[in-house]
Amino acid sequence: MLRDPVNSADYVKAGTHIIAVGSYLPEMREIPMGAIEKAALIYADDYEGVKAEAGEFIDEAD
């Protein structure tokens, strides 16, 4: 199971377009958090699915 992003946010330069499926379990990551924090826009096809499944967007801090 992929628990860590597949690349580093250090590789993402301004204006970069990333097309990614994203993770499908809360404990998984495909996209590095640093890249998400740099994003000007984020599109999702299923907002409810993102909130329930996408580890990149679920706050696991207790």
Summary of the structure (lengths in Angstrom):
residues: 62
radius of gyration: 11.4
end to end distance: 22.6
largest distance: 33.6
contacts: 123
relative contact order: 0.25
helix: 31%
strand: 0%
